[in-house]
Amino acid sequence: MEKLTVPAPAKINLFLEITGKRKDGYHNICSLVEKINLFDIVEFFPSEKNMVEFKGPWQIPEENTVSRTIKELYFLFPEKIRKQPLKIVVHKNIPPGSGLGGASSDAAVVLRICNTIWKLGLDEKNVMNMASRIGSDVPLFLIEGPCIIEGKGEIVQPVGTLPHIFFELFVPDIQVSTKMVYENISRNQFSDLTQARSRIKILLSAWKQNDIEKMRKLLFNRLEEVTLKLNKEIEQFKNWLESESGKRFILTGSGGGLYAVRKKDEHIAPELPEIIRQWKYYSSKSYSGCPQKEEHHGNN
C-alpha cells in the first residue's frame, strides 16, 4: 500500500431531543442526522512507526479521537499493528467545536480503515462497540446516509435514500464545549422518547416529499436554548441572520454552528457585516462522497 485517501464528512442534526440522563453520566438522545458535503480528508501512508498528524488552521490537542482510536486498537492487537505501522494525516476542514462532528467522523474513518489495513477481523458489532467507547457520535459515521440516533449515540438506525437537502451554514470563531452544554441542561427540559420519535417521523415524511417549507418548521435542537444562553454572541448572530434572511436558523448540534435548509436554487445568506466576517460560511448539501484515491504498489 502506497497511499489511501478517505473523506470524513461532517453531520447536521435536523432534530435533536434529550430524553433523559443515564447512570453513566451521559444523556440519552433521539436525533435525526444527515451527513453533508463538508469533509476532512484522512490519508494513510506506510511508515516506520505509527504516528498521527493534523493539518489545518486549528490546533488539535495531542489527545484526540484519532489517537484514542489507535490506542484502543493497539491495546487489543499490538503485534499486528507493530508489523505494519502507519502514518495518518488528517487534513482538517471541519471546524472543531462547531457541532458538525468532525472529530468523530475522523475517528470512524480511522477505525474502519485500520481494521481493514491491519486485517484485525473486527466484525460490525465489535466495530460499533469500540466506536461508542471512543466517542458518542462516532457510531453514526460508520453508517452511510441519514440515520436516527438513540441512546447516548450507540443505537444507529439508517433511514434509507432521501432527497438531497441544501444548506446555508455559518460557523463562529468560537469553540463551544459540548460538556458544558450538557451540564447546563435541566431535567425539566427532557422529553418523552415516544414523542421525540413521533416528531422525527413527521419530519421524515416532509423530507421524503422534499417539502422544504414544512421541514423548516419541524427542525429542532433541544441544546439550542442552553447553548445560546452560554454564548450571547451566537444568539445575537442567529437573531440577526433570521431577521435579515427571513428564514429559520438552527444550531447544527452541540456546538456553535448555525444552519438553514434551502431549496436547490435558493440563496438565503445575507451580506455579512464586517464585524462578523470572521465566521466561516459554507453552502453545502447532503453528502454524496468524493473520489477515493488509492495507489497500490507491490504485494501489500
C-alpha positions as CSV (number, residue, x, y, z in Angstrom):
1,M,0.0,0.0,0.0
2,E,1.5,3.3,-1.1
3,K,-1.3,5.7,0.0
4,L,-5.0,5.7,0.8
5,T,-7.2,8.8,0.9
6,V,-10.6,8.8,2.5
7,P,-13.1,11.6,3.1
8,A,-14.7,12.1,6.6
9,P,-17.9,14.0,6.2
10,A,-19.5,16.5,8.7
11,K,-23.0,16.0,10.0
12,I,-26.0,18.1,10.9
13,N,-28.7,17.3,13.4
14,L,-32.1,18.0,11.8
15,F,-33.8,17.1,15.0
16,L,-32.2,16.6,18.4
17,E,-34.1,15.8,21.6
18,I,-32.8,14.9,25.1
19,T,-34.9,12.0,26.6
20,G,-33.1,11.5,30.0
21,K,-29.9,11.2,31.9
22,R,-28.1,7.8,32.2
23,K,-26.5,6.3,35.2
24,D,-23.1,6.5,33.4
25,G,-23.4,10.3,33.3
26,Y,-24.3,10.5,29.6
27,H,-27.6,11.8,28.3
28,N,-30.0,9.7,26.2
29,I,-30.8,11.4,22.9
30,C,-33.2,11.0,20.0
31,S,-31.9,12.6,16.8
32,L,-32.2,12.7,13.1
33,V,-28.9,13.2,11.4
34,E,-27.7,14.0,7.9
35,K,-24.1,14.0,6.6
36,I,-23.1,16.9,4.4
37,N,-20.5,17.7,1.7
38,L,-18.1,19.3,4.1
39,F,-15.4,16.9,5.0
40,D,-12.0,16.3,6.4
41,I,-9.5,14.3,4.3
42,V,-7.7,11.4,6.1
43,E,-4.6,9.9,4.4
44,F,-2.9,6.7,5.3
45,F,0.8,6.0,4.5
46,P,3.2,3.2,5.3
47,S,5.6,4.3,7.9
48,E,8.5,3.2,10.2
49,K,6.3,3.9,13.2
50,N,2.7,4.7,14.0
51,M,2.0,8.4,14.0
52,V,-0.8,10.9,13.6
53,E,-0.6,14.4,12.1
54,F,-3.2,17.1,11.7
55,K,-3.0,19.8,9.1
56,G,-5.2,22.9,9.0
57,P,-5.9,26.2,10.7
58,W,-6.8,24.8,14.1
59,Q,-4.6,23.5,16.9
60,I,-5.7,19.9,17.7
61,P,-4.8,18.6,21.1
62,E,-2.3,15.7,21.4
63,E,-5.0,13.6,23.0
64,N,-7.8,13.4,20.4
65,T,-10.3,10.9,18.9
66,V,-7.8,9.6,16.3
67,S,-5.0,9.0,18.8
68,R,-7.6,7.4,21.1
69,T,-8.7,5.1,18.3
70,I,-5.2,3.9,17.6
71,K,-4.6,3.3,21.3
72,E,-7.8,1.2,21.6
73,L,-6.7,-0.9,18.6
74,Y,-3.1,-1.3,19.8
75,F,-4.3,-2.5,23.2
76,L,-6.2,-5.3,21.5
77,F,-3.8,-6.1,18.6
78,P,-0.3,-4.9,19.5
79,E,1.6,-7.5,17.3
80,K,-0.5,-6.9,14.1
81,I,-0.1,-3.1,14.5
82,R,3.6,-3.2,15.1
83,K,4.2,-5.3,11.9
84,Q,2.6,-2.6,9.7
85,P,3.0,0.9,11.2
86,L,1.0,3.7,9.6
87,K,1.3,7.5,9.3
88,I,-2.1,9.0,9.4
89,V,-2.5,12.6,8.2
90,V,-5.9,14.4,8.8
91,H,-6.5,17.5,6.7
92,K,-9.0,19.4,8.8
93,N,-11.7,21.3,7.0
94,I,-14.5,20.8,9.6
95,P,-14.2,23.5,12.3
96,P,-13.7,22.0,15.8
97,G,-16.3,22.8,18.4
98,S,-18.9,23.6,15.7
99,G,-21.3,20.7,16.4
100,L,-20.5,19.2,13.0
101,G,-18.9,16.1,14.3
102,G,-15.5,16.4,12.6
103,A,-13.5,14.6,15.3
104,S,-16.0,11.8,15.5
105,S,-16.0,11.4,11.7
106,D,-12.2,11.3,11.6
107,A,-12.2,8.5,14.3
108,A,-14.8,6.5,12.4
109,V,-12.7,6.6,9.2
110,V,-9.5,5.6,11.1
111,L,-11.3,2.7,12.9
112,R,-12.9,1.4,9.7
113,I,-9.8,1.7,7.5
114,C,-7.3,0.4,10.1
115,N,-9.5,-2.6,10.7
116,T,-9.1,-3.4,7.0
117,I,-5.4,-2.5,6.5
118,W,-4.2,-4.3,9.7
119,K,-6.6,-7.3,9.0
120,L,-7.9,-7.1,12.5
121,G,-11.0,-9.1,11.7
122,L,-13.4,-6.9,13.9
123,D,-17.0,-7.6,12.8
124,E,-19.7,-4.9,12.6
125,K,-20.8,-5.3,16.2
126,N,-17.3,-5.1,17.6
127,V,-16.5,-2.0,15.5
128,M,-19.7,-0.3,16.7
129,N,-18.9,-1.1,20.3
130,M,-15.4,0.3,20.0
131,A,-16.7,3.4,18.2
132,S,-19.1,4.0,21.1
133,R,-16.2,3.9,23.6
134,I,-14.2,6.3,21.5
135,G,-17.0,8.9,21.3
136,S,-20.8,9.2,21.4
137,D,-21.0,10.4,17.8
138,V,-18.5,8.0,16.3
139,P,-21.0,5.1,15.6
140,L,-23.3,7.3,13.3
141,F,-20.4,7.9,10.9
142,L,-20.0,4.1,10.4
143,I,-23.4,4.1,8.8
144,E,-24.0,5.5,5.3
145,G,-26.7,8.1,4.7
146,P,-29.1,9.8,7.1
147,C,-29.9,8.0,10.3
148,I,-31.8,8.1,13.6
149,I,-29.7,8.1,16.7
150,E,-30.8,7.0,20.1
151,G,-29.2,6.0,23.5
152,K,-26.0,8.0,24.0
153,G,-25.4,7.6,20.3
154,E,-24.7,3.9,20.1
155,I,-28.1,3.0,18.6
156,V,-28.0,3.9,14.9
157,Q,-30.8,3.2,12.5
158,P,-30.4,4.1,8.8
159,V,-33.5,5.6,7.2
160,G,-32.7,4.9,3.5
161,T,-32.3,7.1,0.5
162,L,-33.9,10.5,0.7
163,P,-33.8,13.7,-1.4
164,H,-30.7,15.8,-1.1
165,I,-31.0,18.8,1.3
166,F,-29.2,22.0,0.6
167,F,-27.8,24.0,3.5
168,E,-26.6,27.5,4.3
169,L,-24.1,27.1,7.2
170,F,-22.3,29.6,9.4
171,V,-19.7,28.6,11.9
172,P,-18.3,31.1,14.5
173,D,-14.8,31.5,15.6
174,I,-15.9,30.2,18.9
175,Q,-15.4,26.6,20.1
176,V,-18.4,25.6,22.2
177,S,-17.8,23.0,24.9
178,T,-20.2,20.0,24.5
179,K,-19.5,19.0,28.1
180,M,-20.6,22.4,29.4
181,V,-23.7,22.5,27.3
182,Y,-24.9,19.1,28.6
183,E,-24.0,20.0,32.1
184,N,-26.4,23.0,31.9
185,I,-29.4,21.0,30.7
186,S,-32.1,20.7,33.4
187,R,-34.3,17.7,33.8
188,N,-37.5,19.7,33.1
189,Q,-36.1,20.1,29.5
190,F,-36.1,16.3,28.9
191,S,-38.7,14.9,26.5
192,D,-40.5,11.6,26.2
193,L,-38.8,9.2,23.8
194,T,-42.1,8.2,22.1
195,Q,-43.0,11.9,21.5
196,A,-39.5,12.5,20.0
197,R,-39.8,9.5,17.7
198,S,-43.2,10.8,16.5
199,R,-41.8,14.2,15.7
200,I,-39.0,12.7,13.7
201,K,-41.5,10.5,11.8
202,I,-43.3,13.7,10.8
203,L,-40.1,15.4,9.7
204,L,-39.1,12.3,7.7
205,S,-42.4,12.4,5.9
206,A,-41.8,16.0,4.9
207,W,-38.3,15.2,3.8
208,K,-39.4,12.3,1.6
209,Q,-41.8,14.7,-0.1
210,N,-39.0,17.2,-0.4
211,D,-41.3,19.8,1.3
212,I,-38.6,22.3,2.4
213,E,-41.1,24.8,3.8
214,K,-42.6,22.2,6.1
215,M,-39.2,20.9,7.0
216,R,-38.1,24.4,8.1
217,K,-40.9,24.4,10.7
218,L,-40.1,21.0,12.0
219,L,-36.3,21.4,12.5
220,F,-35.4,21.3,16.2
221,N,-32.4,21.2,18.6
222,R,-33.0,20.9,22.3
223,L,-29.5,22.0,23.0
224,E,-30.0,25.4,21.4
225,E,-31.6,27.2,24.3
226,V,-28.8,26.2,26.7
227,T,-26.0,27.0,24.1
228,L,-27.4,30.4,23.3
229,K,-27.6,31.3,27.0
230,L,-24.0,30.4,27.4
231,N,-22.9,32.2,24.2
232,K,-24.6,35.6,23.7
233,E,-22.6,36.3,20.5
234,I,-24.0,33.3,18.8
235,E,-27.5,34.2,20.0
236,Q,-27.2,37.7,18.6
237,F,-25.9,36.4,15.3
238,K,-28.7,33.9,15.0
239,N,-31.3,36.6,15.6
240,W,-29.6,38.9,13.0
241,L,-29.5,36.1,10.4
242,E,-33.1,35.3,10.9
243,S,-34.1,38.9,10.7
244,E,-32.1,39.6,7.5
245,S,-32.9,36.4,5.7
246,G,-36.5,35.7,6.9
247,K,-35.5,32.1,7.4
248,R,-35.1,29.9,10.5
249,F,-31.5,29.1,11.5
250,I,-30.9,26.2,13.9
251,L,-27.8,25.0,15.8
252,T,-26.1,22.2,14.0
253,G,-25.6,20.1,17.1
254,S,-23.8,20.7,20.4
255,G,-21.5,23.3,19.0
256,G,-21.9,26.8,17.7
257,G,-22.6,26.2,14.0
258,L,-25.9,27.6,12.6
259,Y,-27.7,26.3,9.5
260,A,-30.8,26.8,7.4
261,V,-32.2,24.4,4.8
262,R,-32.9,25.9,1.4
263,K,-34.3,25.0,-1.9
264,K,-31.8,23.9,-4.6
265,D,-31.7,27.2,-6.5
266,E,-32.4,29.4,-3.4
267,H,-29.7,31.7,-1.9
268,I,-30.6,32.9,1.6
269,A,-27.3,34.0,3.1
270,P,-27.4,37.8,3.6
271,E,-24.4,40.1,3.1
272,L,-22.4,39.9,6.3
273,P,-21.4,43.0,8.2
274,E,-17.7,43.4,8.7
275,I,-18.0,42.7,12.5
276,I,-18.9,39.1,12.0
277,R,-17.0,38.2,8.8
278,Q,-14.7,36.0,10.9
279,W,-17.5,33.5,10.9
280,K,-17.0,30.7,8.3
281,Y,-19.7,30.4,5.7
282,Y,-20.5,27.2,3.7
283,S,-23.1,26.5,1.1
284,S,-23.4,22.7,1.3
285,K,-25.7,19.8,0.6
286,S,-26.3,16.2,1.6
287,Y,-23.2,14.1,1.4
288,S,-22.6,12.5,-1.9
289,G,-19.0,11.5,-1.4
290,C,-15.8,12.5,-3.2
291,P,-13.3,10.4,-5.2
292,Q,-11.4,7.9,-3.0
293,K,-7.8,7.7,-4.3
294,E,-5.9,4.6,-3.8
295,E,-2.4,3.9,-5.0
296,H,-1.1,0.3,-4.5
297,H,2.4,-0.9,-5.4
298,G,4.0,-4.2,-4.6
299,N,2.2,-7.1,-2.9
300,N,0.9,-5.5,0.2
